[in-house]
Amino acid sequence: MTQPLSPPAVPSFPNGGNAYEQTYQNELNNIHRLYLDRLNFVVSQLVSPNSGGRFLFFPHIAASDSTDQYATTNTPTVVKWNTLDAGLGFTLNPPGSATPAQTGIYKITFSIQLANTDNAIHNAVFWLRIDGVDLANSATYFSIPARKGAGNPSYICAYSEATFSINALSVVELMWATEQAYNPVGPVNGVYLFAEPTQTSPYARPAIPSAIGSITFVSGVV
């Protein structure tokens, strides 16, 4: 784990007398030297071509969800997040939003595991919503193939990203909708967000989240 750099404290300079004293001047020079040595160390670490970036900390959040997620046909639905994987300067607000502490330009990425249980191609659309308002030009369209057979859904991974300005304490949501939603009651075949736990047989692998997403700081707002 990277230890943060600490800026050197401004030294306390001794008061000089009315006349020049070599002892006082030597003490003053020594205080300046120690302070500049510490300052030089901090600066040299920050500008290092190999490791300077490890001392910089930016607002970010990464989250995922371990459950199947369902929608209602032709109805905008919030993507849920039940696990905070990493975060700094953000608050995860279950079931499905995040809030930054700082205003800035941010980049959001998401990876969604879609499943289709129907014997026909169906579509899903994802977009961003900030403070309850849909973000212009943020929607992405995906087509999920027809199932491979009864009880054997088709799967695709939907990935997209967008960069946008957001104010501090705003609420950021990822929305989705489909023209044919799966309903486990009935059941009614269609599209849903698929999740699966850790597997040990016939081979070991990690869990498959229904949603993986991140928001990272890009720049301050000019």
PyMOL commands that place a pseudoatom at each C-alpha (Angstrom):
pseudoatom trace, name=CA, resn=MET, resi=1, chain=A, elem=C, hetatm=0, pos=[0.000, 0.000, 0.000]
pseudoatom trace, name=CA, resn=THR, resi=2, chain=A, elem=C, hetatm=0, pos=[1.406, 3.401, -0.968]
pseudoatom trace, name=CA, resn=GLN, resi=3, chain=A, elem=C, hetatm=0, pos=[2.160, 5.702, 1.931]
pseudoatom trace, name=CA, resn=PRO, resi=4, chain=A, elem=C, hetatm=0, pos=[1.050, 9.274, 1.199]
pseudoatom trace, name=CA, resn=LEU, resi=5, chain=A, elem=C, hetatm=0, pos=[3.680, 11.970, 0.951]
pseudoatom trace, name=CA, resn=SER, resi=6, chain=A, elem=C, hetatm=0, pos=[3.567, 14.506, 3.752]
pseudoatom trace, name=CA, resn=PRO, resi=7, chain=A, elem=C, hetatm=0, pos=[4.429, 18.124, 2.883]
pseudoatom trace, name=CA, resn=PRO, resi=8, chain=A, elem=C, hetatm=0, pos=[7.194, 19.508, 5.086]
pseudoatom trace, name=CA, resn=ALA, resi=9, chain=A, elem=C, hetatm=0, pos=[6.017, 21.753, 7.882]
pseudoatom trace, name=CA, resn=VAL, resi=10, chain=A, elem=C, hetatm=0, pos=[6.976, 25.404, 7.591]
pseudoatom trace, name=CA, resn=PRO, resi=11, chain=A, elem=C, hetatm=0, pos=[9.850, 25.846, 10.049]
pseudoatom trace, name=CA, resn=SER, resi=12, chain=A, elem=C, hetatm=0, pos=[9.841, 28.209, 12.973]
pseudoatom trace, name=CA, resn=PHE, resi=13, chain=A, elem=C, hetatm=0, pos=[12.603, 30.752, 12.412]
pseudoatom trace, name=CA, resn=PRO, resi=14, chain=A, elem=C, hetatm=0, pos=[14.483, 32.189, 15.406]
pseudoatom trace, name=CA, resn=ASN, resi=15, chain=A, elem=C, hetatm=0, pos=[14.405, 35.889, 16.074]
pseudoatom trace, name=CA, resn=GLY, resi=16, chain=A, elem=C, hetatm=0, pos=[17.642, 37.707, 15.276]
pseudoatom trace, name=CA, resn=GLY, resi=17, chain=A, elem=C, hetatm=0, pos=[19.457, 40.225, 17.435]
pseudoatom trace, name=CA, resn=ASN, resi=18, chain=A, elem=C, hetatm=0, pos=[20.261, 43.836, 16.673]
pseudoatom trace, name=CA, resn=ALA, resi=19, chain=A, elem=C, hetatm=0, pos=[23.767, 42.948, 15.472]
pseudoatom trace, name=CA, resn=TYR, resi=20, chain=A, elem=C, hetatm=0, pos=[25.106, 40.317, 13.117]
pseudoatom trace, name=CA, resn=GLU, resi=21, chain=A, elem=C, hetatm=0, pos=[25.905, 37.015, 14.837]
pseudoatom trace, name=CA, resn=GLN, resi=22, chain=A, elem=C, hetatm=0, pos=[27.614, 34.116, 13.071]
pseudoatom trace, name=CA, resn=THR, resi=23, chain=A, elem=C, hetatm=0, pos=[25.909, 31.590, 15.328]
pseudoatom trace, name=CA, resn=TYR, resi=24, chain=A, elem=C, hetatm=0, pos=[22.462, 32.954, 14.470]
pseudoatom trace, name=CA, resn=GLN, resi=25, chain=A, elem=C, hetatm=0, pos=[23.245, 32.973, 10.738]
pseudoatom trace, name=CA, resn=ASN, resi=26, chain=A, elem=C, hetatm=0, pos=[24.476, 29.372, 10.847]
pseudoatom trace, name=CA, resn=GLU, resi=27, chain=A, elem=C, hetatm=0, pos=[21.333, 28.257, 12.679]
pseudoatom trace, name=CA, resn=LEU, resi=28, chain=A, elem=C, hetatm=0, pos=[19.122, 30.097, 10.174]
pseudoatom trace, name=CA, resn=ASN, resi=29, chain=A, elem=C, hetatm=0, pos=[20.945, 28.551, 7.206]
pseudoatom trace, name=CA, resn=ASN, resi=30, chain=A, elem=C, hetatm=0, pos=[20.642, 25.097, 8.742]
pseudoatom trace, name=CA, resn=ILE, resi=31, chain=A, elem=C, hetatm=0, pos=[16.863, 25.509, 9.194]
pseudoatom trace, name=CA, resn=HIS, resi=32, chain=A, elem=C, hetatm=0, pos=[16.531, 26.598, 5.547]
pseudoatom trace, name=CA, resn=ARG, resi=33, chain=A, elem=C, hetatm=0, pos=[18.640, 23.654, 4.387]
pseudoatom trace, name=CA, resn=LEU, resi=34, chain=A, elem=C, hetatm=0, pos=[16.585, 21.084, 6.309]
pseudoatom trace, name=CA, resn=TYR, resi=35, chain=A, elem=C, hetatm=0, pos=[13.320, 22.543, 5.019]
pseudoatom trace, name=CA, resn=LEU, resi=36, chain=A, elem=C, hetatm=0, pos=[14.519, 22.627, 1.399]
pseudoatom trace, name=CA, resn=ASP, resi=37, chain=A, elem=C, hetatm=0, pos=[15.865, 19.068, 1.679]
pseudoatom trace, name=CA, resn=ARG, resi=38, chain=A, elem=C, hetatm=0, pos=[12.432, 17.829, 2.777]
pseudoatom trace, name=CA, resn=LEU, resi=39, chain=A, elem=C, hetatm=0, pos=[10.682, 19.877, 0.090]
pseudoatom trace, name=CA, resn=ASN, resi=40, chain=A, elem=C, hetatm=0, pos=[13.084, 18.570, -2.557]
pseudoatom trace, name=CA, resn=PHE, resi=41, chain=A, elem=C, hetatm=0, pos=[12.371, 14.991, -1.485]
pseudoatom trace, name=CA, resn=VAL, resi=42, chain=A, elem=C, hetatm=0, pos=[8.598, 15.456, -1.879]
pseudoatom trace, name=CA, resn=VAL, resi=43, chain=A, elem=C, hetatm=0, pos=[8.954, 17.115, -5.285]
pseudoatom trace, name=CA, resn=SER, resi=44, chain=A, elem=C, hetatm=0, pos=[11.426, 14.506, -6.538]
pseudoatom trace, name=CA, resn=GLN, resi=45, chain=A, elem=C, hetatm=0, pos=[8.994, 11.705, -5.621]
pseudoatom trace, name=CA, resn=LEU, resi=46, chain=A, elem=C, hetatm=0, pos=[6.106, 13.414, -7.410]
pseudoatom trace, name=CA, resn=VAL, resi=47, chain=A, elem=C, hetatm=0, pos=[8.007, 14.015, -10.651]
pseudoatom trace, name=CA, resn=SER, resi=48, chain=A, elem=C, hetatm=0, pos=[9.618, 10.574, -10.743]
pseudoatom trace, name=CA, resn=PRO, resi=49, chain=A, elem=C, hetatm=0, pos=[8.971, 8.962, -14.174]
pseudoatom trace, name=CA, resn=ASN, resi=50, chain=A, elem=C, hetatm=0, pos=[8.603, 5.545, -12.570]
pseudoatom trace, name=CA, resn=SER, resi=51, chain=A, elem=C, hetatm=0, pos=[6.531, 6.106, -9.449]
pseudoatom trace, name=CA, resn=GLY, resi=52, chain=A, elem=C, hetatm=0, pos=[5.297, 9.681, -9.156]
pseudoatom trace, name=CA, resn=GLY, resi=53, chain=A, elem=C, hetatm=0, pos=[1.686, 8.838, -9.969]
pseudoatom trace, name=CA, resn=ARG, resi=54, chain=A, elem=C, hetatm=0, pos=[1.344, 6.448, -7.016]
pseudoatom trace, name=CA, resn=PHE, resi=55, chain=A, elem=C, hetatm=0, pos=[1.323, 9.411, -4.646]
pseudoatom trace, name=CA, resn=LEU, resi=56, chain=A, elem=C, hetatm=0, pos=[-1.625, 11.114, -6.352]
pseudoatom trace, name=CA, resn=PHE, resi=57, chain=A, elem=C, hetatm=0, pos=[-5.167, 10.387, -5.193]
pseudoatom trace, name=CA, resn=PHE, resi=58, chain=A, elem=C, hetatm=0, pos=[-8.242, 11.079, -7.347]
pseudoatom trace, name=CA, resn=PRO, resi=59, chain=A, elem=C, hetatm=0, pos=[-11.969, 10.703, -6.625]
pseudoatom trace, name=CA, resn=HIS, resi=60, chain=A, elem=C, hetatm=0, pos=[-13.243, 7.351, -7.893]
pseudoatom trace, name=CA, resn=ILE, resi=61, chain=A, elem=C, hetatm=0, pos=[-15.727, 4.588, -7.243]
pseudoatom trace, name=CA, resn=ALA, resi=62, chain=A, elem=C, hetatm=0, pos=[-16.038, 0.990, -8.436]
pseudoatom trace, name=CA, resn=ALA, resi=63, chain=A, elem=C, hetatm=0, pos=[-19.105, -1.114, -7.673]
pseudoatom trace, name=CA, resn=SER, resi=64, chain=A, elem=C, hetatm=0, pos=[-20.796, -4.335, -8.713]
pseudoatom trace, name=CA, resn=ASP, resi=65, chain=A, elem=C, hetatm=0, pos=[-23.968, -6.317, -8.088]
pseudoatom trace, name=CA, resn=SER, resi=66, chain=A, elem=C, hetatm=0, pos=[-24.268, -10.003, -7.220]
pseudoatom trace, name=CA, resn=THR, resi=67, chain=A, elem=C, hetatm=0, pos=[-27.966, -10.495, -8.005]
pseudoatom trace, name=CA, resn=ASP, resi=68, chain=A, elem=C, hetatm=0, pos=[-30.129, -11.091, -11.049]
pseudoatom trace, name=CA, resn=GLN, resi=69, chain=A, elem=C, hetatm=0, pos=[-31.869, -7.850, -12.028]
pseudoatom trace, name=CA, resn=TYR, resi=70, chain=A, elem=C, hetatm=0, pos=[-35.269, -7.600, -13.695]
pseudoatom trace, name=CA, resn=ALA, resi=71, chain=A, elem=C, hetatm=0, pos=[-37.192, -4.830, -15.404]
pseudoatom trace, name=CA, resn=THR, resi=72, chain=A, elem=C, hetatm=0, pos=[-40.720, -4.281, -16.677]
pseudoatom trace, name=CA, resn=THR, resi=73, chain=A, elem=C, hetatm=0, pos=[-41.153, -4.226, -20.460]
pseudoatom trace, name=CA, resn=ASN, resi=74, chain=A, elem=C, hetatm=0, pos=[-40.570, -0.740, -21.942]
pseudoatom trace, name=CA, resn=THR, resi=75, chain=A, elem=C, hetatm=0, pos=[-39.953, 0.761, -18.494]
pseudoatom trace, name=CA, resn=PRO, resi=76, chain=A, elem=C, hetatm=0, pos=[-36.797, 2.691, -17.495]
pseudoatom trace, name=CA, resn=THR, resi=77, chain=A, elem=C, hetatm=0, pos=[-35.183, 0.834, -14.593]
pseudoatom trace, name=CA, resn=VAL, resi=78, chain=A, elem=C, hetatm=0, pos=[-32.246, 1.709, -12.341]
pseudoatom trace, name=CA, resn=VAL, resi=79, chain=A, elem=C, hetatm=0, pos=[-29.257, -0.651, -12.458]
pseudoatom trace, name=CA, resn=LYS, resi=80, chain=A, elem=C, hetatm=0, pos=[-28.558, -1.835, -8.899]
pseudoatom trace, name=CA, resn=TRP, resi=81, chain=A, elem=C, hetatm=0, pos=[-25.212, -1.985, -7.084]
pseudoatom trace, name=CA, resn=ASN, resi=82, chain=A, elem=C, hetatm=0, pos=[-24.871, -3.932, -3.831]
pseudoatom trace, name=CA, resn=THR, resi=83, chain=A, elem=C, hetatm=0, pos=[-21.070, -4.116, -3.474]
pseudoatom trace, name=CA, resn=LEU, resi=84, chain=A, elem=C, hetatm=0, pos=[-18.578, -1.247, -3.128]
pseudoatom trace, name=CA, resn=ASP, resi=85, chain=A, elem=C, hetatm=0, pos=[-15.361, -2.612, -4.633]
pseudoatom trace, name=CA, resn=ALA, resi=86, chain=A, elem=C, hetatm=0, pos=[-13.294, 0.584, -4.251]
pseudoatom trace, name=CA, resn=GLY, resi=87, chain=A, elem=C, hetatm=0, pos=[-13.985, 4.221, -3.542]
pseudoatom trace, name=CA, resn=LEU, resi=88, chain=A, elem=C, hetatm=0, pos=[-12.528, 7.598, -2.619]
pseudoatom trace, name=CA, resn=GLY, resi=89, chain=A, elem=C, hetatm=0, pos=[-14.473, 10.850, -2.583]
pseudoatom trace, name=CA, resn=PHE, resi=90, chain=A, elem=C, hetatm=0, pos=[-17.709, 9.054, -3.510]
pseudoatom trace, name=CA, resn=THR, resi=91, chain=A, elem=C, hetatm=0, pos=[-20.708, 7.659, -1.647]
pseudoatom trace, name=CA, resn=LEU, resi=92, chain=A, elem=C, hetatm=0, pos=[-22.513, 4.537, -2.878]
pseudoatom trace, name=CA, resn=ASN, resi=93, chain=A, elem=C, hetatm=0, pos=[-26.255, 4.894, -2.296]
pseudoatom trace, name=CA, resn=PRO, resi=94, chain=A, elem=C, hetatm=0, pos=[-27.948, 1.480, -2.550]
pseudoatom trace, name=CA, resn=PRO, resi=95, chain=A, elem=C, hetatm=0, pos=[-29.791, 0.290, -4.409]
pseudoatom trace, name=CA, resn=GLY, resi=96, chain=A, elem=C, hetatm=0, pos=[-28.560, 2.146, -7.478]
pseudoatom trace, name=CA, resn=SER, resi=97, chain=A, elem=C, hetatm=0, pos=[-26.777, 5.519, -7.317]
pseudoatom trace, name=CA, resn=ALA, resi=98, chain=A, elem=C, hetatm=0, pos=[-23.480, 7.193, -6.448]
pseudoatom trace, name=CA, resn=THR, resi=99, chain=A, elem=C, hetatm=0, pos=[-22.654, 10.710, -5.252]
pseudoatom trace, name=CA, resn=PRO, resi=100, chain=A, elem=C, hetatm=0, pos=[-19.295, 12.519, -5.693]
pseudoatom trace, name=CA, resn=ALA, resi=101, chain=A, elem=C, hetatm=0, pos=[-17.968, 14.862, -3.025]
pseudoatom trace, name=CA, resn=GLN, resi=102, chain=A, elem=C, hetatm=0, pos=[-16.237, 17.097, -5.589]
pseudoatom trace, name=CA, resn=THR, resi=103, chain=A, elem=C, hetatm=0, pos=[-17.348, 18.859, -8.773]
pseudoatom trace, name=CA, resn=GLY, resi=104, chain=A, elem=C, hetatm=0, pos=[-15.370, 17.733, -11.822]
pseudoatom trace, name=CA, resn=ILE, resi=105, chain=A, elem=C, hetatm=0, pos=[-15.193, 15.977, -15.172]
pseudoatom trace, name=CA, resn=TYR, resi=106, chain=A, elem=C, hetatm=0, pos=[-15.746, 12.250, -14.665]
pseudoatom trace, name=CA, resn=LYS, resi=107, chain=A, elem=C, hetatm=0, pos=[-15.582, 9.134, -16.818]
pseudoatom trace, name=CA, resn=ILE, resi=108, chain=A, elem=C, hetatm=0, pos=[-18.067, 6.328, -16.220]
pseudoatom trace, name=CA, resn=THR, resi=109, chain=A, elem=C, hetatm=0, pos=[-17.642, 2.805, -17.556]
pseudoatom trace, name=CA, resn=PHE, resi=110, chain=A, elem=C, hetatm=0, pos=[-19.977, -0.140, -17.172]
pseudoatom trace, name=CA, resn=SER, resi=111, chain=A, elem=C, hetatm=0, pos=[-20.046, -3.833, -18.026]
pseudoatom trace, name=CA, resn=ILE, resi=112, chain=A, elem=C, hetatm=0, pos=[-23.442, -5.550, -17.877]
pseudoatom trace, name=CA, resn=GLN, resi=113, chain=A, elem=C, hetatm=0, pos=[-24.100, -9.291, -18.173]
pseudoatom trace, name=CA, resn=LEU, resi=114, chain=A, elem=C, hetatm=0, pos=[-27.301, -9.607, -20.242]
pseudoatom trace, name=CA, resn=ALA, resi=115, chain=A, elem=C, hetatm=0, pos=[-29.301, -12.790, -20.730]
pseudoatom trace, name=CA, resn=ASN, resi=116, chain=A, elem=C, hetatm=0, pos=[-32.181, -13.542, -23.107]
pseudoatom trace, name=CA, resn=THR, resi=117, chain=A, elem=C, hetatm=0, pos=[-34.491, -16.481, -22.392]
pseudoatom trace, name=CA, resn=ASP, resi=118, chain=A, elem=C, hetatm=0, pos=[-36.776, -15.818, -25.373]
pseudoatom trace, name=CA, resn=ASN, resi=119, chain=A, elem=C, hetatm=0, pos=[-36.583, -17.538, -28.776]
pseudoatom trace, name=CA, resn=ALA, resi=120, chain=A, elem=C, hetatm=0, pos=[-36.172, -14.171, -30.550]
pseudoatom trace, name=CA, resn=ILE, resi=121, chain=A, elem=C, hetatm=0, pos=[-33.632, -11.335, -30.662]
pseudoatom trace, name=CA, resn=HIS, resi=122, chain=A, elem=C, hetatm=0, pos=[-34.371, -8.552, -28.180]
pseudoatom trace, name=CA, resn=ASN, resi=123, chain=A, elem=C, hetatm=0, pos=[-32.784, -5.187, -27.451]
pseudoatom trace, name=CA, resn=ALA, resi=124, chain=A, elem=C, hetatm=0, pos=[-31.655, -3.329, -24.346]
pseudoatom trace, name=CA, resn=VAL, resi=125, chain=A, elem=C, hetatm=0, pos=[-30.685, 0.318, -23.973]
pseudoatom trace, name=CA, resn=PHE, resi=126, chain=A, elem=C, hetatm=0, pos=[-28.526, 1.827, -21.202]
pseudoatom trace, name=CA, resn=TRP, resi=127, chain=A, elem=C, hetatm=0, pos=[-28.071, 5.512, -20.355]
pseudoatom trace, name=CA, resn=LEU, resi=128, chain=A, elem=C, hetatm=0, pos=[-27.057, 7.871, -17.569]
pseudoatom trace, name=CA, resn=ARG, resi=129, chain=A, elem=C, hetatm=0, pos=[-29.302, 9.900, -15.327]
pseudoatom trace, name=CA, resn=ILE, resi=130, chain=A, elem=C, hetatm=0, pos=[-28.037, 12.745, -13.096]
pseudoatom trace, name=CA, resn=ASP, resi=131, chain=A, elem=C, hetatm=0, pos=[-30.259, 14.239, -10.398]
pseudoatom trace, name=CA, resn=GLY, resi=132, chain=A, elem=C, hetatm=0, pos=[-33.266, 12.574, -12.005]
pseudoatom trace, name=CA, resn=VAL, resi=133, chain=A, elem=C, hetatm=0, pos=[-32.583, 14.012, -15.485]
pseudoatom trace, name=CA, resn=ASP, resi=134, chain=A, elem=C, hetatm=0, pos=[-31.455, 11.833, -18.405]
pseudoatom trace, name=CA, resn=LEU, resi=135, chain=A, elem=C, hetatm=0, pos=[-27.982, 12.830, -19.631]
pseudoatom trace, name=CA, resn=ALA, resi=136, chain=A, elem=C, hetatm=0, pos=[-28.032, 13.862, -23.310]
pseudoatom trace, name=CA, resn=ASN, resi=137, chain=A, elem=C, hetatm=0, pos=[-26.158, 11.590, -25.756]
pseudoatom trace, name=CA, resn=SER, resi=138, chain=A, elem=C, hetatm=0, pos=[-25.390, 8.961, -23.103]
pseudoatom trace, name=CA, resn=ALA, resi=139, chain=A, elem=C, hetatm=0, pos=[-27.531, 6.053, -24.382]
pseudoatom trace, name=CA, resn=THR, resi=140, chain=A, elem=C, hetatm=0, pos=[-26.097, 2.830, -25.839]
pseudoatom trace, name=CA, resn=TYR, resi=141, chain=A, elem=C, hetatm=0, pos=[-28.048, 0.137, -27.706]
pseudoatom trace, name=CA, resn=PHE, resi=142, chain=A, elem=C, hetatm=0, pos=[-27.429, -3.628, -27.472]
pseudoatom trace, name=CA, resn=SER, resi=143, chain=A, elem=C, hetatm=0, pos=[-29.046, -6.600, -29.213]
pseudoatom trace, name=CA, resn=ILE, resi=144, chain=A, elem=C, hetatm=0, pos=[-29.172, -9.927, -27.372]
pseudoatom trace, name=CA, resn=PRO, resi=145, chain=A, elem=C, hetatm=0, pos=[-29.435, -13.051, -29.596]
pseudoatom trace, name=CA, resn=ALA, resi=146, chain=A, elem=C, hetatm=0, pos=[-32.273, -15.543, -29.279]
pseudoatom trace, name=CA, resn=ARG, resi=147, chain=A, elem=C, hetatm=0, pos=[-31.800, -18.260, -26.688]
pseudoatom trace, name=CA, resn=LYS, resi=148, chain=A, elem=C, hetatm=0, pos=[-29.795, -21.346, -27.639]
pseudoatom trace, name=CA, resn=GLY, resi=149, chain=A, elem=C, hetatm=0, pos=[-32.628, -23.604, -26.567]
pseudoatom trace, name=CA, resn=ALA, resi=150, chain=A, elem=C, hetatm=0, pos=[-35.385, -24.007, -23.987]
pseudoatom trace, name=CA, resn=GLY, resi=151, chain=A, elem=C, hetatm=0, pos=[-33.843, -23.400, -20.565]
pseudoatom trace, name=CA, resn=ASN, resi=152, chain=A, elem=C, hetatm=0, pos=[-30.564, -22.328, -22.218]
pseudoatom trace, name=CA, resn=PRO, resi=153, chain=A, elem=C, hetatm=0, pos=[-30.434, -18.504, -22.527]
pseudoatom trace, name=CA, resn=SER, resi=154, chain=A, elem=C, hetatm=0, pos=[-28.097, -16.523, -24.745]
pseudoatom trace, name=CA, resn=TYR, resi=155, chain=A, elem=C, hetatm=0, pos=[-25.650, -14.115, -23.093]
pseudoatom trace, name=CA, resn=ILE, resi=156, chain=A, elem=C, hetatm=0, pos=[-23.753, -10.979, -24.073]
pseudoatom trace, name=CA, resn=CYS, resi=157, chain=A, elem=C, hetatm=0, pos=[-21.585, -8.541, -22.130]
pseudoatom trace, name=CA, resn=ALA, resi=158, chain=A, elem=C, hetatm=0, pos=[-22.720, -4.951, -22.708]
pseudoatom trace, name=CA, resn=TYR, resi=159, chain=A, elem=C, hetatm=0, pos=[-19.897, -2.441, -22.286]
pseudoatom trace, name=CA, resn=SER, resi=160, chain=A, elem=C, hetatm=0, pos=[-19.860, 1.326, -22.746]
pseudoatom trace, name=CA, resn=GLU, resi=161, chain=A, elem=C, hetatm=0, pos=[-18.348, 4.519, -21.366]
pseudoatom trace, name=CA, resn=ALA, resi=162, chain=A, elem=C, hetatm=0, pos=[-19.007, 8.252, -21.275]
pseudoatom trace, name=CA, resn=THR, resi=163, chain=A, elem=C, hetatm=0, pos=[-17.254, 11.358, -19.957]
pseudoatom trace, name=CA, resn=PHE, resi=164, chain=A, elem=C, hetatm=0, pos=[-19.311, 14.121, -18.388]
pseudoatom trace, name=CA, resn=SER, resi=165, chain=A, elem=C, hetatm=0, pos=[-19.330, 17.037, -15.944]
pseudoatom trace, name=CA, resn=ILE, resi=166, chain=A, elem=C, hetatm=0, pos=[-21.012, 16.511, -12.606]
pseudoatom trace, name=CA, resn=ASN, resi=167, chain=A, elem=C, hetatm=0, pos=[-21.532, 18.758, -9.621]
pseudoatom trace, name=CA, resn=ALA, resi=168, chain=A, elem=C, hetatm=0, pos=[-20.643, 17.801, -6.080]
pseudoatom trace, name=CA, resn=LEU, resi=169, chain=A, elem=C, hetatm=0, pos=[-23.398, 15.899, -4.222]
pseudoatom trace, name=CA, resn=SER, resi=170, chain=A, elem=C, hetatm=0, pos=[-25.289, 15.112, -7.440]
pseudoatom trace, name=CA, resn=VAL, resi=171, chain=A, elem=C, hetatm=0, pos=[-26.928, 11.687, -7.772]
pseudoatom trace, name=CA, resn=VAL, resi=172, chain=A, elem=C, hetatm=0, pos=[-25.625, 9.554, -10.661]
pseudoatom trace, name=CA, resn=GLU, resi=173, chain=A, elem=C, hetatm=0, pos=[-27.639, 6.560, -11.895]
pseudoatom trace, name=CA, resn=LEU, resi=174, chain=A, elem=C, hetatm=0, pos=[-27.282, 4.041, -14.718]
pseudoatom trace, name=CA, resn=MET, resi=175, chain=A, elem=C, hetatm=0, pos=[-30.642, 3.267, -16.325]
pseudoatom trace, name=CA, resn=TRP, resi=176, chain=A, elem=C, hetatm=0, pos=[-31.761, 0.468, -18.627]
pseudoatom trace, name=CA, resn=ALA, resi=177, chain=A, elem=C, hetatm=0, pos=[-34.856, -0.680, -20.519]
pseudoatom trace, name=CA, resn=THR, resi=178, chain=A, elem=C, hetatm=0, pos=[-35.881, -3.440, -22.902]
pseudoatom trace, name=CA, resn=GLU, resi=179, chain=A, elem=C, hetatm=0, pos=[-38.849, -4.026, -25.189]
pseudoatom trace, name=CA, resn=GLN, resi=180, chain=A, elem=C, hetatm=0, pos=[-39.178, -7.601, -23.852]
pseudoatom trace, name=CA, resn=ALA, resi=181, chain=A, elem=C, hetatm=0, pos=[-38.357, -8.085, -20.177]
pseudoatom trace, name=CA, resn=TYR, resi=182, chain=A, elem=C, hetatm=0, pos=[-37.959, -11.449, -18.498]
pseudoatom trace, name=CA, resn=ASN, resi=183, chain=A, elem=C, hetatm=0, pos=[-40.337, -12.060, -15.606]
pseudoatom trace, name=CA, resn=PRO, resi=184, chain=A, elem=C, hetatm=0, pos=[-39.539, -14.983, -13.262]
pseudoatom trace, name=CA, resn=VAL, resi=185, chain=A, elem=C, hetatm=0, pos=[-43.224, -15.149, -12.334]
pseudoatom trace, name=CA, resn=GLY, resi=186, chain=A, elem=C, hetatm=0, pos=[-45.016, -17.177, -14.976]
pseudoatom trace, name=CA, resn=PRO, resi=187, chain=A, elem=C, hetatm=0, pos=[-42.352, -17.140, -16.277]
pseudoatom trace, name=CA, resn=VAL, resi=188, chain=A, elem=C, hetatm=0, pos=[-42.385, -14.659, -19.168]
pseudoatom trace, name=CA, resn=ASN, resi=189, chain=A, elem=C, hetatm=0, pos=[-39.375, -15.053, -21.446]
pseudoatom trace, name=CA, resn=GLY, resi=190, chain=A, elem=C, hetatm=0, pos=[-37.208, -12.051, -22.251]
pseudoatom trace, name=CA, resn=VAL, resi=191, chain=A, elem=C, hetatm=0, pos=[-34.145, -10.062, -21.181]
pseudoatom trace, name=CA, resn=TYR, resi=192, chain=A, elem=C, hetatm=0, pos=[-32.667, -9.640, -17.716]
pseudoatom trace, name=CA, resn=LEU, resi=193, chain=A, elem=C, hetatm=0, pos=[-29.349, -8.888, -16.014]
pseudoatom trace, name=CA, resn=PHE, resi=194, chain=A, elem=C, hetatm=0, pos=[-27.733, -12.207, -15.117]
pseudoatom trace, name=CA, resn=ALA, resi=195, chain=A, elem=C, hetatm=0, pos=[-25.526, -13.000, -12.110]
pseudoatom trace, name=CA, resn=GLU, resi=196, chain=A, elem=C, hetatm=0, pos=[-23.930, -16.237, -10.917]
pseudoatom trace, name=CA, resn=PRO, resi=197, chain=A, elem=C, hetatm=0, pos=[-21.915, -17.043, -7.770]
pseudoatom trace, name=CA, resn=THR, resi=198, chain=A, elem=C, hetatm=0, pos=[-18.389, -18.414, -7.558]
pseudoatom trace, name=CA, resn=GLN, resi=199, chain=A, elem=C, hetatm=0, pos=[-17.976, -21.777, -9.278]
pseudoatom trace, name=CA, resn=THR, resi=200, chain=A, elem=C, hetatm=0, pos=[-15.763, -24.651, -8.136]
pseudoatom trace, name=CA, resn=SER, resi=201, chain=A, elem=C, hetatm=0, pos=[-16.777, -27.395, -10.617]
pseudoatom trace, name=CA, resn=PRO, resi=202, chain=A, elem=C, hetatm=0, pos=[-16.078, -28.429, -13.367]
pseudoatom trace, name=CA, resn=TYR, resi=203, chain=A, elem=C, hetatm=0, pos=[-13.450, -25.671, -12.968]
pseudoatom trace, name=CA, resn=ALA, resi=204, chain=A, elem=C, hetatm=0, pos=[-12.891, -22.888, -10.458]
pseudoatom trace, name=CA, resn=ARG, resi=205, chain=A, elem=C, hetatm=0, pos=[-13.764, -19.305, -11.413]
pseudoatom trace, name=CA, resn=PRO, resi=206, chain=A, elem=C, hetatm=0, pos=[-14.871, -16.080, -9.698]
pseudoatom trace, name=CA, resn=ALA, resi=207, chain=A, elem=C, hetatm=0, pos=[-18.461, -14.934, -9.427]
pseudoatom trace, name=CA, resn=ILE, resi=208, chain=A, elem=C, hetatm=0, pos=[-20.191, -13.271, -12.389]
pseudoatom trace, name=CA, resn=PRO, resi=209, chain=A, elem=C, hetatm=0, pos=[-21.741, -9.940, -11.306]
pseudoatom trace, name=CA, resn=SER, resi=210, chain=A, elem=C, hetatm=0, pos=[-24.819, -8.762, -13.174]
pseudoatom trace, name=CA, resn=ALA, resi=211, chain=A, elem=C, hetatm=0, pos=[-23.271, -5.272, -13.286]
pseudoatom trace, name=CA, resn=ILE, resi=212, chain=A, elem=C, hetatm=0, pos=[-19.761, -3.866, -12.920]
pseudoatom trace, name=CA, resn=GLY, resi=213, chain=A, elem=C, hetatm=0, pos=[-19.220, -0.111, -13.057]
pseudoatom trace, name=CA, resn=SER, resi=214, chain=A, elem=C, hetatm=0, pos=[-16.767, 2.632, -12.227]
pseudoatom trace, name=CA, resn=ILE, resi=215, chain=A, elem=C, hetatm=0, pos=[-16.601, 6.426, -12.160]
pseudoatom trace, name=CA, resn=THR, resi=216, chain=A, elem=C, hetatm=0, pos=[-13.162, 8.083, -12.233]
pseudoatom trace, name=CA, resn=PHE, resi=217, chain=A, elem=C, hetatm=0, pos=[-12.054, 11.698, -11.986]
pseudoatom trace, name=CA, resn=VAL, resi=218, chain=A, elem=C, hetatm=0, pos=[-10.627, 13.114, -15.220]
pseudoatom trace, name=CA, resn=SER, resi=219, chain=A, elem=C, hetatm=0, pos=[-10.220, 16.845, -14.610]
pseudoatom trace, name=CA, resn=GLY, resi=220, chain=A, elem=C, hetatm=0, pos=[-11.405, 19.822, -12.662]
pseudoatom trace, name=CA, resn=VAL, resi=221, chain=A, elem=C, hetatm=0, pos=[-13.989, 22.102, -14.250]
pseudoatom trace, name=CA, resn=VAL, resi=222, chain=A, elem=C, hetatm=0, pos=[-12.529, 25.297, -15.746]
for i in range(1, 222): cmd.bond("trace and resi %d" % i, "trace and resi %d" % (i + 1))
show_as sticks, trace
zoom trace
